[in-house]
Amino acid sequence: MAQFGTMAFQQAQSEGAYFTMTRIESLRSTDDGFKGIDANGQEYIAQSAIVATGRTPKILEVPNAHVKGVHFCSICDGPLYRGKSAALAVVGSDNAAAQHALSLSRIAAKVMLICRSDSLQMDAAHINQIEQQHNIDVHLNTEVIGYKGLDLIEGMVVKSQEGTEKEISIDGLFLAIGWRPNTNMLDMQIETTSEGYLKTNEKLMTSFSGLFAAGDVRDTDMWQVLTACADGARAAKYAAEFVKKTNT
Ligand SMILES: Cc1cc2nc3c(=O)[nH]c(=O)nc-3n(C[C@H](O)[C@H](O)[C@H](O)COP(=O)(O)OP(=O)(O)OC[C@H]3O[C@@H](n4cnc5c(N)ncnc54)[C@H](O)[C@@H]3O)c2cc1C
């Protein structure tokens, strides 16, 4: 696989693509395109730009927050617990939390769905499925306030609405408390979803003419490597078409 990546990279270079590794601190529009500025003040000028900066999972700001065994993707990391009679926890209350809990219930011995509010904010169909799944326990009005374990997570400290704290042993924990699309560097008014994902048209162009988006930062329904790669290829094609059209 790495070979294919290297070959694609070299082919692009031989066709004149210029690569640089840097962090763009600001991307803004100019009269004839876009200007990116990195932390060293270096400027990058382009007629079109593709934002492919991904997204960052929200984490719980609790003691031991960076202990291993805290995950964000059950499809990706759930299989790590297959065949281990694991006790897993999912933190969240929406459809994403439901999907994590349901997929993990097929792998783990027990799944605890921990929800801070007094009700689940998910589709009725999900609630129904969860109720029928014998190994999912729903804990409403419950907040995770700490993780236990030195290197690997061994437990979590939860607090009830009444203020009672207790420790529960777990083998792994999945957070479904949201993501932040990485768009801080964009100094432009661009249409986004309520969660901040960049809205795009069928050609992956954002609401800002000439600015495209690809991968996890985009308003999509699947945040996976394959879909991000496909987006990248399509966005590059349409960005190239945009530049060609602009120059004719
Ligand atoms: C723990 C975990 C496990 C996963 N496992 C799987 C899996 O098994 N299979 C699967 O298909 N998917 C998996 N995913 C999802 C997958 O990683 C993403 O869908 C995919 O990487 C998205 O690609 P992307 O290019 O959009 O974003 P990313 O891969 O996040 O890449 C974005 C890049 O942009 C850079 N960047 C951000 N801001 C700036 C800036 N201002 N200037 C310059 N660069 C910037 C970042 O540093 C990063 O390198 C997993 C995700 C997580 C978090």
The ligand as an ORCA input file, in Angstrom:
! r2SCAN-3c Opt
* xyz 0 1
  C      -8.982      6.904     15.971
  C      -9.476      6.850     14.553
  C      -9.442      5.650     13.878
  C      -9.903      5.590     12.564
  N      -9.860      4.389     11.902
  C     -10.326      4.303     10.634
  C     -10.313      3.068      9.939
  O      -9.920      2.030     10.460
  N     -10.784      3.061      8.655
  C     -11.246      4.192      8.030
  O     -11.610      4.143      6.865
  N     -11.263      5.375      8.701
  C     -10.827      5.458      9.961
  N     -10.883      6.649     10.629
  C     -11.393      7.823      9.919
  C     -10.306      8.379      8.951
  O      -9.103      8.566      9.678
  C     -10.759      9.681      8.343
  O     -12.036      9.538      7.756
  C      -9.801     10.166      7.262
  O      -8.483     10.215      7.748
  C     -10.215     11.525      6.762
  O      -9.248     12.008      5.896
  P      -9.060     13.585      5.713
  O      -7.948     13.723      4.742
  O     -10.345     14.230      5.436
  O      -8.624     14.121      7.144
  P      -7.346     13.747      8.017
  O      -6.857     12.365      7.729
  O      -7.721     14.102      9.408
  O      -6.229     14.720      7.475
  C      -6.331     16.113      7.654
  C      -4.917     16.653      7.620
  O      -4.975     18.075      7.554
  C      -4.008     18.586      8.434
  N      -4.395     19.939      8.829
  C      -5.399     20.327      9.660
  N      -5.413     21.670      9.769
  C      -4.417     22.122      8.973
  C      -3.923     23.426      8.663
  N      -4.451     24.523      9.220
  N      -2.869     23.527      7.822
  C      -2.304     22.420      7.269
  N      -2.726     21.165      7.522
  C      -3.771     21.027      8.369
  C      -3.996     17.620      9.606
  O      -2.803     17.759     10.335
  C      -4.094     16.299      8.867
  O      -2.828     15.848      8.468
  C     -10.423      6.743     11.923
  C     -10.436      7.963     12.624
  C      -9.973      8.015     13.913
  C      -9.981      9.328     14.656
*
